Amino acid sequence: MKWLNGRDATLDTAQEFLDEVFQHNKPRTVVLYQAGLKHYLVEIGYKANDIYFDAVSPEAALPEWHPVETVTKLINEAPNPLLKAVIAVLFDTGMRVGEMLKLDYKDVDWSNGFVTVMGKGSLPADVPIYEKALDYLREYLKWRFKKVKLPSETMLFPYDYYDIWRMLRVYGKKQGVKLRPHILRHSRASQLRLLGYHLDDIGALLRHRNPATTQMYAHIRPIDLKKKLVPGV
């Protein structure tokens, strides 16, 4: 399939493709692509009820994202260490949920603050993770091994895509916000853009193969940073 461009057909790569389509087409066209992708994924073995994309409505204009204050509030008020860790790790690293679900304990460089993720094309990449997110991850692991009996003990998150998707959706609904794995990725990129980071740096963090994909964040103008600065002279 041309849209895969050498990538494996997964929910993550399908979502990434929709994000790319979003940059060059009207929202109504993106909705049609969503339907086509869902049909294709069912054909290759996915169950229809397990396929969820970040919804694009005909009225949509930009990828959805939350300001850092909202994400911080979601983490602080999360009812358990698992949910805190999932939100913190996805937001802090900007990684795809499929990448997070492949993480093994040994993939985390706890001392230097990096996570080795297996990205598209099975290529490993070192992604920075900061101390606060690592703290949430440590607390989750203490809680998990003390209170929850789960298999695959070396895996950090022994769940499937739908488990995480549903967990975030339900919690977001209780908090009155739309919460999906990919929205956290968009939120991290948008936060960095707001702070004045160059699109190339944001693309490097998100590991976009096509620089054009990062252009979705160009709608956040660095001039917004002016509100947070003092005059230079």
N, C-alpha and C positions, 0 to 999 in steps of 0.2 A: 504494500500500500504506500502510495506516494507520501501521505501525511506523516508516516512513521519516520521517514528519512533515516533508515537504518536502526531505529530505536525499537525496543520491545513494545508490544501493544499492552499497555497497562492503563489503569485509571489515571495515574499521574501524567503519563505522556499524552493521553487524550485531553486532559485538562490543560496541559501546556499548549497543545495544538489549538484549542479553543481560544486561549489567551492571545495566540498569534493571529488567529482569524479575526479576533475582535479589533485588532489594530487597523484593519484594512477593509472592513465590511460593516454594513449597517446591522444594528442589533437583531433585526428580524432574520437576517441571513445567518447570524450566529446561532439563533434558535434552531434553524433548519439543520445546521451542522451538528448540533447537539443530538438531534433525533437520529441522524445518520450514524453518528459514532456509537450511540447506544445500540442501534440495530447491529452494527458490526461486532461490537464486543459480545453481544449475546450469541452471535454466530460462532465466535471462536471459543465459547465456553463459559463466559460470565453469566451469572444469574441476573435477570432484569432487576430484581429487587435490591441487588447489591451495587447497582450502578448509580452513582450520584455525582453530579457536576455542580460547580458554583453556578447558580442559575443566572441566566442573562434574559432580562425581560425586554420587550420591544421598546420600552422607554429608557433603557439603560444607556448611559453615556460613558462611564468610566468603571474600571475594576473597583470592586468594593474593598474598603479597608477601614481600620479603626485607628484612631490616634493612640499614642503610647499610654495616655492616661486611662483610656478605656481598657486596654490590654492589662495594665497593671492592676486595675480594679478587678478584672476577671480572675487574675491569678490570686490576688489577696483573698477574694471571697469564695474561691473554689472549695467545695466541701471535702475534698480528700487529696492526699499527696500525689496520686496518679494524675488527676486532672491538672493540678498545679504544674507538674513536671511536663506534661504534654504541651500545654499552652506555652510555658516558658521556653522549652527546647525548640518548638516549631517557630516561635516568634524570634528568639534570639539568634538562631542560626539561619533562618529563612529556608530551611530544607523542606523538601517535599515529604509528605507523610509516608509515602512508600519507602523513601530512604531511611526515615526514622525507624520504621518497623523492621528494618534489616540490621539495625545496630546491635552489636555484641558488646559486652562489657569491655573487652580488650580494644574496641575501637575508640575508646575515650582516653585522651591524654590528659589525665586529671591535673597534672603538674603544670603543663604549658598551655592548657586551655584550647585544645583542638579536638575535633571529632573527625574520624576518617569515615566518609560515606561512600557507598558504592553507587555512583550516579548512572546516568544514561550510558549505554554501551558498555556497562560493567567496568567503567573506569573509576578507580578510587580517587578521592579528592579530600584534602584536609580543609575542614571548615572551622573557623574560629567560634568558640563558645565561651561566654564570659562567666565570671565567678558566681554571680547571682543565679544564673541558670544552672550551673553545676551544683550549687547548694540545693536547689529544688530537686535536682536529679538524685542527689545523695539521700535527701529526706524520703523521696519516693522509694528508693531501693531498701532503706531501713524498714519502712512501713510494709512494703510488699513481702519481704522475706520473713517478717515477723508475724504478719496477720493473714497473708494470702498464700495458699498453696497452689503454685502454678508450675507447669512443665517448662522445659527448655530454660533452665535457670541461668544460662549464660546470656540469653537474649534480654536486652533492656526492656523491650515492650512486646511481650508475647501475645499480641492481639492481631486481628486482621483489620483491613481498611474500614469495613463497615462498623466495627466496634468503636473505633476512634471517631469516625464521622458522626455516628449516632450520639456518642457521649458529648461531643462538642455542640451538636445541634440542640439536644435537650437542655444542656446547661445554658446555652445562649438564650434559648427561649425563656427560661426562668429569669434571666438577667435583662431581658428586653432588648437583646441585640442579636443580629444574625452572626452565628459563629460556625465557621467551617475551616478545615485545615488550610485550604489555599488562601482564605482571607487573611490568615495570620502571616503567610508568606508575602502577600500584597502589602500588609500593614507594615512589616519590617522594611520593605523596600521604600514605601512611601515615607516612613519616618526618616530614613537616611536621606532621601531626596529633600525633605523639608529642612533638614539640618545642613543642607548645602553640599552633600556628597555628589561627585560626578557620576553620571549614568554609567560610565565604564566600570567604576568601582562597584556600583550596585549590581551590574551584570556579572562581575567576577564573583561576588558573594553568592548570587543565585545560580551561578554556573550556566548562564544562557549560552547556548551554542551560536545562536543568531543574535548579533547586537541589536537588530531591529526589534526584537522582543522586548528589550528593556525600555524602548521608547514609550511604552504604556505609562511609565512613571513621569514622563516629561510634562504631564499636565500639572504637576506640583512645581510651581515656579520657585527657584531658589530665592527670589525676591522676598518670599515669605520669611526668610531668615532675618531680614532687616528688622523685623519686629522684636527679635531676640537679642539684637546687638546694640551697642552704644556707639555714638559717632566716633570716628577715628581721629578727628581733629576738633 
